[in-house]
Amino acid sequence: MHQPLLDSVTVREGMEEAMEEIPPSKSFNEQISDYKKMIFNAYNNKPTSHWILLLVSSLAMLIAFPASSLLSRLYFSNGGKSKWIISWVSAAGWPIPLLILLPTYLFTKATPTPLTFNLTLSYISLGFLSAADNLMYAYAYAYLPASTASLLASTVLIFSAIFGFFIVKNQINLSTINSIVVITAAMAIIALDSDSDRFSYVTNTQYALGFMWDVLGSALHGLIFALSELVFIKLLQGRSFHVVLEQQVMVSFFAFVFTTIGVVVNNDFHSMRVESETFIGGVSAYYNVIIWGIITFQLGVLGSTGVLYLSSTVLAGVLNSIRVPLTSFAAVILMNDPMSGLKILSLVVTFWGFICYIYASYPVTPISTSSTSF
């Protein structure tokens, strides 16, 4: 008759022992203290040059990418017509990373990666997809305000997660799913608010096309991310700074080749002279937009490459989440982009979606004074 009581006592004692084995949850101040120790240790474990390069790379992402987006929009708003030209601008700066890659061969132990048939084919394929992606984004900036185009482009996170799951077998958890739902809702808000930010000279059909091409461009961008990661896993067996630069140079070069063919077939190089003469601000303003568009796009890509190599995808995600509102606010201030209440709501919802995605991507490991994600 007393056996159930003995069992309950045994269970209770066992539970008490188990509770004793589980470390008590840390207070908020203790967690902050752990983070400070982690950051301090991370700082001490790296030379000053590492942090300078990381700072420069981060600033490149936060300045060059928004500047590139605004310049693309400025080209169309000041009289530019050719989508192929803006697509070509996105790839024409491929020698810039090459200028950084070559010294790594001369002053370090790095050697060029042998170009096998499969690797060359992957570079050509990614170059073609990048050229198509640049063209889609060019259509988006032709018909949409820069702030709207930037918000829609944030859907690349959704497609990166989806394609990464199917192609590279990356995990998707509830936080990732939540971010997908949240960002999708933000895009729906923009679609419902299309009347408030459509330029008077843009028709409903053109606005719809810009919306569609922006989302499709983001989907293709997500596919490119997944395929690039697959190339590193299957063909390159590792990721180092010079290998990442090699891929960037080769993919950008083939994208440049494909877009140059498109520009030539469309006879747009000849049309540039006519465009420059009618461009608001004159010929010098026209070529300044083209040249700085080439430079800023490549500097932004170089910055993201540096952040990924020097730190982590988590920091890159944080900077991307900051870049979206920066581009939107810069477009409102510098280009008088319309900013309605619903668009502000969409911006806030998108930012929350980024936070969910970053949280989902962050490695779930205990914080200690010896571990760091840098």
SULGI-V180077 format. One record per backbone hydrogen bond with DSSP energy under -1.0 kcal/mol. NH is the residue of the N-H (numbers start at 1). CO is the residue of the C=O. E is the energy in kcal/mol with one decimal. If there is no record, write none. Layout:
nh: (NH,NH)
co: (CO,CO)
e: (E,E)
//
This chain:
nh: (6,7,8,9,10,11,12,13,14,15,16,17,18,19,20,21,22,31,32,33,34,35,36,37,38,39,40,41,42,43,44,45,51,52,53,54,55,56,57,58,59,60,61,62,63,64,67,68,69,70,71,72,73,74,75,76,77,78,79,80,86,87,88,89,90,91,92,94,96,99,101,102,106,107,116,120,121,122,123,124,125,126,127,128,129,130,131,132,133,134,135,136,137,138,139,140,141,142,143,144,149,150,151,152,153,155,156,157,159,160,161,162,163,164,165,166,167,170,177,178,179,180,181,182,183,184,185,186,187,188,189,190,191,192,193,194,196,202,207,208,209,210,211,212,213,214,215,216,217,218,219,220,221,222,223,224,225,226,227,228,229,230,231,232,233,234,235,236,238,244,245,246,247,248,249,250,251,252,253,254,255,256,257,258,259,260,261,262,263,264,265,266,267,268,272,275,276,277,278,280,282,286,287,288,289,290,291,292,293,294,295,296,297,298,299,300,301,302,303,304,305,306,307,308,309,310,311,316,317,318,319,320,321,322,323,324,326,327,328,329,330,331,332,333,334,335,337,344,345,346,347,348,349,350,351,352,353,354,355,356,357,358,359,360,361,362,365)
co: (2,3,4,5,6,7,8,9,10,11,12,13,14,15,16,17,18,27,28,29,30,31,32,33,34,35,36,37,38,39,40,41,47,48,49,50,51,52,53,54,55,56,57,58,59,60,63,64,65,66,67,68,69,70,71,72,73,74,76,75,82,83,84,85,86,88,88,91,93,95,97,98,102,103,114,116,117,118,119,120,121,122,123,124,125,126,127,128,129,130,131,132,133,134,135,136,137,138,139,140,145,146,147,148,149,152,153,154,155,156,157,158,159,160,161,162,163,164,173,174,175,176,177,178,179,180,181,182,183,184,185,186,187,188,189,191,193,199,203,204,205,206,207,208,209,210,211,212,213,214,215,216,217,218,219,220,221,222,223,224,225,226,227,228,229,230,231,231,232,240,241,242,243,244,245,246,247,248,249,250,251,252,253,254,255,256,257,258,259,260,261,262,264,263,268,271,272,273,274,78,279,282,283,284,285,286,287,288,289,290,291,292,293,294,295,296,297,298,299,300,301,302,303,304,305,306,307,312,313,314,315,316,317,318,319,320,322,323,324,325,326,327,328,329,330,331,331,340,341,342,343,344,345,346,347,348,349,350,351,352,353,354,355,356,357,358,363)
e: (-2.5,-2.8,-2.4,-2.3,-2.7,-2.8,-2.6,-3.0,-2.7,-2.6,-2.5,-2.4,-2.4,-2.7,-1.9,-1.4,-1.4,-2.2,-2.4,-2.2,-2.2,-2.3,-2.3,-2.3,-2.5,-2.7,-2.6,-2.8,-2.5,-2.5,-2.1,-1.8,-1.1,-2.2,-2.5,-2.3,-2.4,-2.5,-2.6,-2.4,-2.5,-2.1,-1.9,-2.3,-1.9,-1.9,-2.1,-2.7,-2.2,-2.5,-2.4,-2.0,-2.0,-2.7,-2.1,-1.3,-2.6,-1.8,-1.2,-2.9,-1.2,-2.1,-2.6,-2.4,-1.4,-1.1,-1.9,-1.4,-2.0,-1.8,-2.2,-2.5,-1.3,-2.8,-1.2,-2.6,-2.5,-2.1,-2.2,-2.3,-2.5,-2.7,-2.2,-2.3,-2.4,-2.4,-2.2,-2.2,-2.4,-2.7,-1.8,-2.0,-2.2,-1.8,-1.8,-1.6,-2.4,-1.3,-1.0,-2.1,-2.7,-2.3,-1.9,-2.6,-2.0,-1.8,-1.7,-1.7,-1.7,-2.5,-2.1,-2.2,-2.9,-2.1,-1.6,-1.9,-3.0,-2.6,-2.3,-2.5,-2.2,-2.1,-2.4,-2.7,-2.6,-2.1,-2.2,-2.0,-2.0,-1.8,-1.8,-1.7,-2.1,-2.2,-1.2,-1.2,-1.3,-1.6,-2.5,-2.3,-2.4,-2.7,-2.5,-2.6,-3.1,-1.9,-2.0,-2.7,-2.5,-1.9,-2.3,-2.6,-2.2,-2.4,-1.9,-2.4,-2.2,-2.1,-2.7,-2.6,-2.2,-2.0,-2.1,-1.9,-2.0,-3.0,-2.4,-1.6,-1.1,-2.5,-2.3,-2.2,-2.3,-2.2,-2.9,-2.6,-2.8,-2.3,-2.3,-2.3,-2.3,-2.4,-2.2,-2.4,-2.6,-2.4,-2.0,-1.9,-2.6,-2.6,-2.8,-2.1,-1.2,-2.6,-1.1,-2.7,-2.6,-1.4,-1.2,-2.7,-2.3,-1.8,-2.2,-2.0,-2.1,-1.9,-2.8,-2.7,-1.6,-1.9,-2.2,-2.7,-1.7,-1.5,-2.4,-2.2,-1.9,-2.7,-2.4,-2.2,-2.2,-2.6,-2.3,-2.3,-2.1,-3.0,-2.3,-1.7,-2.3,-2.2,-2.7,-2.1,-2.1,-1.7,-2.1,-1.3,-1.8,-2.5,-2.2,-3.0,-2.4,-2.2,-2.0,-2.5,-3.2,-1.6,-1.7,-2.0,-2.2,-2.4,-2.4,-2.4,-2.6,-2.6,-2.3,-2.1,-2.1,-2.2,-2.0,-2.3,-2.1,-2.8,-2.6,-2.3,-1.8,-1.3,-1.6)
//
